[in-house]
Structure formats: structure tokens, C-alpha cells
Amino acid sequence: MHTGDDVGSLDAATRQFVAARPRLFGIAYRVLGSAAEAEDVCQETWVRWQNADHANVVEPAAFLATVATRLAINTAQSARVRREAYVGPWLPEPVDTGPDPQLGAERAEAVEMAVLLLLEKLNPVERAAYVLREAFDYPYRQIAEILETSEANTRQLVSRGRRHLAAERREQVSRTEHQRLLEVFLTAAQTGDLKALEDVLAADVVSYSDGGGMRGASRIPVVGLSRVSRYLVAFAPRFWPGSDVRWVEANGRPAVLVRSGDDPVALLCVDVSAEGIDRVMWVLNPAKLAPYVASMRPC
């Protein structure tokens, strides 16, 4: 039988967890690129928090962030093996950032699809260090404690992440320009207008189709302006007729949800710099589309 003190402390512990949860999800999602895996991390963090000796925890939020980050790193290490066996290009599982533009972060950093895709090249500890610093503004000392390493090494981990992204990704355009180019791209893709596509695509554009092995999805990325534009023109008559498009938000950027009847068939996201559209990302895998559509705010 619970005493009043037990119940009171359990209520307090529950409130502390609920208050921290958006941040815990935000950390885990950025480290993993998967909303489903981030939910699992949050669930396991809750279990560990229930079993913790709360009287000895000085800062509950710091304790919870430490547990969630370490669980996310462990999950990322096993996810990496699974992703090596994934059929075709792997893209992050999209999230609807409309209700929470920052998705639990101090800054809306490291949540865009292209950034999550590029962060896959880092090892999980580098990725966690980058996320904690760039998205959540944790002091280096605290990141070092979470990662059980030195402050000097933590600074190196974060700077490695910054260098990697700077080398792989150009500076982004404004949200308005992003939307404008995506609109032009969408019309050109739907109509198979080769010239219009060539006008908006960057010379070194890459198109990724994440179908998880489904029929019809390209098993390798398509690279270069002429290849990508010709691929989209060839793809147009099979893909667009009979489909409806809806403007949505995914991972902090305008995106396009394509449906056939009531069924979602694709989420189209792009990465845009002053050079044009650098990356075209098609999320076709039903296992990734379904949770995104379910989480979207009603129109």
C-alpha cells in the first residue's frame, strides 16, 4: 500500500517526466531519424525514471536527458546495422513540425530531412554531441558528462559534425524561396516539363526514393541534373495522373503529400540552396508515411 508521501513523490516524478518529454523526444528523434524509435526511447526512459531513486536526483531534467541520449546512442548503433540491410536509399521518418516548429528544441536545428540524412554519416556519439549542442544549446561540460567523455573531446565531436554538414550542404534559402521553387518543381514534375525542371535543379542534384524495397521505387539515388530531370519526365505519366497533392509541413519545411484516393503514396521534400534544388527526397515507404499522416493536424 502506497503512503501519501509515495503518491506525492510519484506524482512529482510523473510531472517532471511529462515536462521533459518533448525535449527527450526531440533529442532521440534527431539522433535516430525515426519517430518510432524516438518514442521507444522515451518509453524506456520513463521506465528507468520510475525505477530511479528520485531522492538522489538533483536535476531531474538533466538526469532524463542523460538517460534518453544514452539510450538513443545505443539504439542508433543497432539501427545502423539494420539500415545497412535496408533495400534502396534510406530517408529519415518524416514528422509534422506544424504544431511544434522546434520539435522540443531550443532552436529549430538539425530537424530538416536533409540534415538528418547527412547526420547518418556521423557515428552515433558524434551525432548526439552535435544535436545536444546545436539544437538544444547544452554547455560542453554537460554534454561531456552525458557522453562520459572529456570536454575537449566533446568540442572536437561537435566541430566534426559542423564541418561535415558545412562540406556536404550549401547555405539554405528563405522559407518563401524554398516554397516557390518547390511549387515550380512540382508543376514541372507533374507535366513532365524538362526545361522547367532543368531550370530549378542544381547541377549536382541527387534524387532519393525511399520505398523500403517496394516495386517501382528506384533502388539507387539518381545523380546529376540531366539524369534527375530525365528520370522525373519518364516517371510523370505513371505517377501523377489520378493523384491529389496537398501542401503540408514536414521537418520544418514546406512539403507535398501525394495521395491516390484516400491512400498516401508519397511525401515529397526538397533541400534548396542558391544553386537551386540540391536534393529531392521521396518518402514512399508506407511504414514511414502512415505515422506521418496519422500525426498531421486536421486541415
Residue pairs with C-beta under 8 A, 6 or more apart in sequence:
2 10
9 54
12 54
13 49
13 50
13 54
13 60
16 49
16 60
16 61
16 64
17 45
17 46
17 49
17 60
17 64
19 61
20 60
20 61
20 64
20 65
21 42
22 100
22 103
22 104
23 61
23 65
23 104
23 105
23 136
24 41
24 42
24 45
24 64
24 65
24 68
24 104
25 38
25 39
25 41
25 42
25 103
25 104
26 102
26 103
26 104
26 105
26 111
26 135
26 136
27 65
27 68
27 69
27 72
27 104
27 128
27 131
27 132
27 135
27 136
28 37
28 38
28 41
28 42
28 68
28 69
28 71
28 72
28 75
29 35
29 38
29 95
29 103
29 111
30 105
30 110
30 111
30 116
30 119
30 127
30 131
30 135
31 69
31 72
31 73
31 75
31 76
31 124
31 127
31 128
31 131
32 38
32 41
32 72
32 75
32 76
32 79
33 92
33 93
33 116
33 117
33 119
33 120
34 79
34 92
34 93
35 93
35 95
35 291
35 292
35 295
36 93
36 291
37 72
37 75
37 79
38 72
40 75
41 68
41 71
41 72
41 75
42 68
44 71
45 64
45 67
45 68
45 71
48 67
49 60
49 63
49 64
49 67
52 63
54 60
57 63
62 142
65 132
65 138
65 146
66 145
66 146
69 128
69 132
69 146
69 147
70 146
72 124
72 128
73 124
73 125
73 128
76 124
76 127
76 128
77 124
80 124
83 90
83 120
86 212
87 211
87 212
87 213
87 219
88 209
88 210
88 211
88 212
88 213
88 217
88 218
88 219
88 220
89 208
89 209
89 210
89 218
89 219
89 220
89 221
90 120
90 210
91 113
91 117
91 208
91 210
91 281
91 282
91 283
91 288
92 113
92 116
92 117
92 251
93 283
93 288
93 291
93 292
94 113
94 250
94 251
94 255
94 267
94 269
94 283
94 288
94 292
95 103
95 111
95 250
95 251
95 292
95 295
96 248
96 249
96 250
96 292
96 295
96 296
96 297
97 103
97 108
97 111
97 249
97 250
97 251
97 252
98 248
98 249
98 296
98 297
99 297
101 108
101 252
102 108
102 111
103 111
103 252
105 111
105 135
105 136
106 135
106 136
106 137
107 134
107 135
107 136
107 137
108 135
108 252
109 115
109 134
109 135
110 116
110 119
110 130
110 131
110 134
110 135
111 135
111 251
111 252
112 251
112 252
112 253
112 271
113 250
113 251
113 253
113 269
113 271
113 281
114 169
114 269
114 271
114 278
114 279
114 281
115 165
115 169
116 251
117 208
117 279
117 281
118 164
118 165
118 168
118 169
119 127
119 130
119 131
119 161
119 165
121 164
121 168
122 130
122 160
122 161
122 164
125 147
125 149
125 157
126 157
126 160
126 161
127 161
128 146
128 147
129 143
129 147
129 154
129 157
129 158
129 161
130 157
130 158
130 160
130 161
130 162
132 138
132 142
132 143
132 146
133 140
133 143
133 158
134 158
134 161
134 162
138 146
140 151
140 154
140 155
140 158
141 151
143 154
143 158
144 150
144 151
144 153
144 154
147 154
147 157
149 157
169 271
169 273
169 278
170 273
170 274
170 275
170 278
171 273
171 274
172 178
172 271
172 272
172 273
173 181
173 272
173 273
173 274
175 253
175 254
177 272
178 253
178 254
178 270
178 272
179 254
181 200
181 270
181 272
181 276
181 277
182 254
182 255
182 256
182 268
182 270
182 272
182 277
184 196
184 199
184 200
185 197
185 200
185 201
185 270
185 277
185 280
186 245
186 256
186 268
187 193
187 196
188 196
188 197
188 200
188 232
189 197
189 232
189 235
189 236
189 240
190 236
190 240
191 236
192 232
192 233
192 236
192 237
193 233
194 229
194 230
194 233
197 228
197 229
197 232
197 233
198 225
198 226
198 229
199 276
200 276
200 277
201 225
201 228
201 229
201 276
201 277
201 280
202 225
202 273
202 275
202 276
202 277
202 278
203 224
203 225
203 275
204 223
204 224
204 225
204 278
205 223
205 224
205 225
205 228
205 276
205 277
205 278
205 279
205 280
206 221
206 222
206 223
206 228
206 278
206 279
206 280
207 218
207 221
207 222
207 223
207 228
207 231
207 232
207 279
207 280
207 281
207 282
208 221
208 279
208 280
208 281
208 282
209 217
209 218
209 282
209 284
210 217
210 281
210 282
210 283
210 284
210 285
210 288
211 217
211 218
211 284
211 285
212 284
212 285
212 286
212 287
212 288
214 284
214 285
214 286
216 238
217 282
217 284
218 231
222 228
222 231
228 280
242 260
243 258
243 259
243 260
243 265
244 258
244 259
244 260
245 256
245 257
245 258
245 259
246 256
246 257
246 259
246 299
247 254
247 255
247 256
247 257
248 254
248 255
248 256
248 257
248 267
248 296
249 255
250 267
250 269
250 292
251 269
253 269
253 270
255 267
255 268
255 269
256 267
256 268
257 264
257 266
257 267
257 268
257 293
258 264
258 265
258 266
258 267
258 268
259 265
264 286
264 289
264 290
264 292
264 293
265 284
265 289
266 282
266 283
266 284
266 289
267 282
267 283
267 289
267 292
268 280
268 281
268 282
269 281
269 283
270 277
270 279
270 280
270 281
271 277
271 278
271 279
271 281
272 278
283 289
283 292
